[in-house]
């Protein structure tokens, strides 16, 4: 717990370094965490997904369907960073079906750079 009972970005980095995806997922599931903490937790899930952590990948996939466009954007960016074929497909689906043009705009360039830059 952070200074005022919340979690901190630094604590999330420590949890990620230890591979504690279950604790990171619990932080994301809290409703009162600051946006920067949630963003750090989502990024950490992406890092753990890249290391083949199945729970992280499952949560990241769930977050791609979040009602919150900022959460969808953060999850997509974290998924892109994994470089996995699975995330490539899921994010391609997100781009094709996303109703919010700001989400598409925020992730499209990163998606193409990661998956198509060397082709």
C-alpha positions, 0 to 999 in steps of 0.5 A: 500500500502506498502512503495514503492507502493506495498503490503506487507506480513504484510498487507496481514496478516491483510487483512486475519484476517479481512476476506478481500478476495476481496482485497487479490484476487486483490493483486494476480491479480496484475502482479508486486508483489514480489513472497513472497507477492503473496505466502503470499496472496495465503496462506491467501486464503487457510486460508480463504477457511478453514473458508468457504470463497467461493471467496477464494476457487474459486480463489484458485481453479483457481490458481491450473490451473495457467501457473506458476508452483510456483503459482500452487505449492503454491495454492496446498499447501494452498488448502491442509492446508484447509483439505476440501474434495473439495480441496482434490479432486482438488489436487488429480486431479492436482497430476494426471494431472500435467506435471511438476514433481517438482510441484508433488514432492513439494506437494505430501508428504504434500497431503498424510500427511494431508489426509492419515496420520491417515488412 
